[in-house]
């Protein structure tokens, strides 16, 4: 870990500037509990690798890349916990196991169908759509985070949106078993 | 429901709009800093020696590598490749060779980039660390597929000389930069990109981390030429190779493979030959 005064100052600057963006990124994908852990891990990685964080706006995209990996790891852990819990409880009926979107906070009931429609996409396309719609990244920025070209982002986004639209049309009254709606800004 | 409407619905469904307050359970800035400090302390007490042995990544099946390769190659075919096709002719050979031989970082990148642009695999690989990574493809070493890529581009663009270049650095992040000036009549210049910059971290005379200019070039070029490029490529494929060789280079279909775009990129001569024919014809339509 690079602990020179310059490195400390750089870390503090990044922390101040991007804490909100990283917190929101995690909250859009994880539960509150998992968000705290993921947020800590993102900045731990940043701290350890402060010497290789690029300068300027590239730093923000670098952080999104770290956040993506951390959230992905957290979601895998969450799924393992769900499976383990199911085994432990010896669930023998036909109730579906909760999926990863269940832990998300949904502000309005009608949003649950949209979230579920996004969940029908492949994981990379889910992330692409979220980065576009929720993080409001440009196509070039999304390309940087995902390691693909802006052109690829164009095409994949277009296809993904069509699939989401199709999923929403196919089941416009998708059951609201997950995620659960809560009041805006409230705790789930 | 069109794409814009769907996107608008997704935007509306944002679980945490920037304007909304975070749930009370989320650590504040200051609380998180305390937590980081604690974890940092925990880590120091748990430090273990780290093995320097690199794990071997399983090689995916060849057919899968090819398809994934084409997906990963698209940025380069539409972008870097464009940069090379439309650069000026008649530039002198590498000015960096002597300095690169002494391990000068700027010269190493300079001679590597020139070699890459002219398809000189042997020279390019002299200046690459076998454990090299490509920025934004950091999950996999870049070295595995780099020779194939250079050979691929050698078939396509071996006839082209790189433009004048200036190398400088390293900057505060340890990257040296080499900027190539494009020909005044090139498509890149018309698109507002008169220069293309490569960046690399060089250690002991070898490139350990490389940033292709493809992303930046693609950002500028793609909106300008994509539509006509794709239309003409489609017409070419249909007219020249209706029976399927074009599928070797089906870049658009390659986008369907989206589960692992970080995989090593592999190219094939058939695809390069196919594209050469197309690009020759396309280049002839430009610049009068």
Interface residues (C-beta under 8 A of the other chain):
Chain A: X1 X15 X16 X19 X20 X23 X24 X27 X28 X32 X33 X35 X36 X39 X40 X43 X44 X47 X51 X52 X53 X54 X55 X65 X104 X105 X106 X107 X108 X110 X111 X114 X115 X118 X122 X123 X124 X125 X129 X132 X133 X134 X140 X143 X144 X146 X147 X148 X149 X150 X151 X152 X154 X155 X156 X158 X159 X161 X162 X164 X165 X168 X169 X184 X185 X186 X187 X188
Chain B: X1 X2 X3 X5 X6 X7 X9 X10 X11 X12 X13 X14 X15 X16 X18 X20 X21 X22 X23 X24 X25 X26 X27 X29 X32 X33 X35 X36 X39 X40 X43 X71 X72 X74 X75 X78 X79 X136 X137 X171 X172 X173 X174 X214 X215 X218 X219 X222 X226 X252 X255 X258 X259 X261 X262
